[in-house]
Amino acid sequence: MSLFGDAWNQHDNGVDLGLGVLSHITPQFFVPRMVDKPQDPIVHAIEREKATTLEKRGARNFEPRDISRGRGIPPLPSLSPEVLWAKSLANDDQHSDQVVSWDVLRQSHPNRSYNTPFLTEQSSDVSASAQYHVRPLPFDLRASVICVNELELLESLRMTVLGTSSFLHTWDPVSETFISFGGAENLPNKLIISGKDETMSSSLLKRFLDIGTLMRRLEVFLSVLRTRRKEENATVHAFSHALSVVLVYLRDQLSRGPLSNFCIPVSSKTLSGTWLYYGDFEEIVVSLASLCQRGLGLSPPQYPQFTMKPVALLSRIYKYLDTHFRKSSSRTLVAVFAYLLTMSSKNYLQALCRSVAYADNNGQRAATSQQPQRTAIGPFDIEDFDQASPEDDGVLFTEDDELPSFIPRDLAEALPAAQKSLKLLTAAKPDHPVLNPPVRRPFITWVWSTRDIQDLWRMGSLGEVAPTIGSHSPADLASADAELHGCGYQSDLVGFRVFDLEPGSNGDNTFNEHSMHAALESFILSFPPVLPSITPSLSLLTSLVFSPLISHAASLSSALLSIFLDNNSFLYVHDHLVLLRSHMLLTSPSFKSRLTAALFSDTDDREVVAGGGKSFALSRQRSRSAAGAAQHGASRWAVGLAPFLTERGTWPPGGADLSFFLRTVIVDSQDTCSFGPHDSQQEHEFGSRRIAEEAEVRLGFAIRDLASDTGRERWLNPLYIEALDFLYLDYKVPHPLDVIITPDTTSKYQRIFAFLLRVIRVESAIRAAFRMIHQDVLFPTLNQSRKLLTHFRFVAHSFVATLSAYIFDVAIGGNFDAFLARVAACRLGTSSEFTDVFSLAGAHSAAMNDILSACLMRSAQRAAGDLLRESLELILELCVMIGDLNDGRLQEYEASSALDVLFAAFRNKMSTLVKVLEVLLEKDLKSSQRQELLLALQEQSEVRHAPGGVEALRHLIVRLDINEWWKKLNS
């Protein structure tokens, strides 16, 4: 139905449109309706022949009007022009202009397919005419309306969709959008398609303008990205290159669409078909613009700062790819983002592999340089694996560095340990098989095809495959080049043959076949529509891709641990720990006795050297001056210390004698040093002998740099218990064993060593006090004071002996020996507690913390630790008072009052100490349950369990106050 047909119907319904109506012209023939009965063609032919004969006979006697009237046909109007114009003049309505014509304004029998009430189902002319009639073209003084037909529009969109200005749209660099062009100056333009209204025109144009705008914005983004050279790294450079390849591919695909035909056959379906064709490309371009933060909803001043950090960039790409996988986006869109991730992460993955020496050996370098690398999209001219370092890639891996979101959690947890293990393993054993594998490891890269994923699942490797792009191998290229130019190239240099070609030519299509554009197109065409059932999601595929690297990282840690647990190795950690325990924890009887004889004395004569002068007779051979002897006699007796330490009258002592004596202690103690019950075995002999030989060099005494400017430093006075805090024992840990015996752990050994020196000093002093009390009667006239002194000395001696036994048997022996048993069990394979050297180092540090806690030396135990130290100080003051009383420096009555004060203070300290220990145990609610569990485990198993830190204090309480005498003393 046409618009004029509708107008004719409106006149039939009584609507006057101002157009005169002529009478109908009826046909001059009549076709009778066929009856519904069987037809006989022969009979019908005879009857038709008879009727024709009769009509010819009566044609001369009848007029046409009579024939029509006789047959029931309406009479025809007169066709004479004279009659027509005469009748027109006789018409009553002569005062208005009218058009009278026989032109057919509508079909006599209109097509019934247009008989519908919906304008959108009419033809474009009818729809446009009706819309223009109901709603004329907008007339706005503030805008210029431009009407174009479909052919002109399609010719303009051919340029616009590629991001180039056309005669209808021009690019505005300020707003980075396309604006209409061709209307009045200084006025915005409204483009309306012929046959469409403003809304439909805007809707149709939006897709093409969006594609062109985003394509141009992405090109501007790339140009800006490449200008930021100072911030650019290998990952960002690879991303910009991959994005440029994608834009070239999209521009090529857009140019191949319906708009590429310069002679577009415009029909009713041309514009809609073209609009539908570019729908998939719009989705791709919109997603890319969103990735680069250049969406249509943002203006140039609103663009956020694009990240230049490799981790953040790769995580962002992976997030978009995972989102499109979850949304089941089109295969082309998913393939484009998979390509961006593959190319952008290539340098990062190489740096990640190099950080753990994965695919980083001589054999692999040769294989890498001779064969094209297998990737998801073919041989992308990947550079040699060792040409760049992680620093060159802008990828530095440390323990606190953030990793991309696609790195599996297992790899993220194992990577720091593997990187440290690599350095240590290289230092310990550079020729280890893990560092030099006999076979080539699989190259870590993203795989997307079903075949590659299945190969990686079955064999853990992609294997060696032929290039999937191009039909010429490097040998073929070399031979072809030899034929063209008369000279041959080696396989490694075949790529340089392009420089022998004439300018502007490429010889053949080999270079095009291997170009990045061709590789991307092949990648998209071969990209699977869905992931295989083995890895149905991207996260599972990621875990599969990185599984070889996870296994390699675990092998590095286990390989290093096996070296430290090898009893034939010099780095056998068990023997080094035994050496530390023997010397720095004073568990070696030989070393402890020699050190005690060198630094301490328990005699009742301050001039007599301990040991009968056998070991240190040299100190007595040096003559002292009269002034020195007088000064020595005038000074107070530092009971418990060796006499030669105070000969000079200054503290701390110095000179070559002290250094010589302490070095002699270390050297002499190595002759009888033992490393365990298996020293006699042949396979253990070499490692133990070397450790014992180097112990003389690695062990050494040193002077600690302590503060001395406040005037209240107690270590500067030999009478105080802190007098020997300036001295410490150091151990030079061989590399790479320092990963287990760390400086922090060594400092814990030194703290315990200083504490043990204090205890031994007090123990030597109380033994010297015992000899002085039994040598002479110190309170001859004061019987009560004499009894109190005997009681106080006995209680103090009992306390010191109990404390010393507890420290060496429970705190040190119980915890450290249990730790050594765990190390031995791991070496024998009966336990898998330690998975790498860092877990072993953590267990070592935890054992030292337990020893510190058992000795009340942790910061959280400051109150109890101060009480223990003050109790030992009171005992040392008692011994110094007894020395002064024995030398006659202190009168009997003066010593009596001081003794009462010391004993009262000691009772209060001991009572408070026991109560504080009880409080510490009560705070640890699980200590009793843990102790009961340990006892039950010890009964069921032969493995020795550590008493723990705070839990071990229960042993101290039992030893000190088994009948709760101290606890009930002040209650």
ABEGO torsion letter per residue (X at the ends): XBAAAAAAAAAAAGBBAGBBBBBBBBBABBBBBBBBBBBBAAAAAAAAAAAAAAAAAAAAABBAAAAAAAAGBBBBBBABAAAAAAAAAABABAABBBBBBABBABBABBBAAABBABAAABBAAAAAAAAAAABBBBBBAABBBBBBBAAAAAAAAAAAAAGBBBAABBBBAAAGBBBBBGBBBGBBBBBBBBGBBAAAAAAAAAAAAAAAAAAAAAAAAAAAAAABAAABBAAAAAAAAAAAAAAAAAAAAAAABAAABABBBBBAAAAAAAAAAAAAAAAAAAAAAAAAGABAABBAAABBBBBABAAAAAAAAAAAAAAAAAAGBBAAAAAAAAAAAAAAAAAAAAAAAAAAGBGBBAAAAAAAAABBBBBAAEBAGBBBAAABBAAAAGBBBBAABBBBAABBAAAAAAAAAAAAAAAAAAAABAABAAABBABBBBBBBBBABAAAAAAAAAAGBAEBBBBABEABBAAAAAAAAAAAAGBBBBAAAAAAAAAABBBGBAGBAAAAAABAAAAAAAAAAABBABBBAABABAAAAAAAAAAAAAAAAAAAAAAAAAAAABAABAABAAAAAAAAAAAAAGABAAAAAAAAAAABBABABAABBBGGGAAAAAAAABBBBAAAAAAAAABBBBBGBBAAAAAAGBOBBBEAAAAAAAAAAAAAAAAABBAEAAAABAAAAAAAAAAAAAAAAABBBBBBBBBAAAGABAAABAABAAAAAABBBBBBBBOAAAAABBAAAAAAAAAAAAAAAAAAAAAAAAAAAAAAAAABBABAABAAAAAAAAAAAAAAAAAAAAAAAAAAAAAAAAAAAAAAAAAAAAAAGABAABABAAAAAAAAAAAAAAAAAAAGABAAAAAAAAAAAAAAAAAAAAAAAAAAAAAGABBAAAAAAAAAAAAAAAAAAAAAAAAAAAAAAAABAAAAAAAAAAAAAAAABABBBBAEBAAAAAAAAAAABAAGAAAAAAX
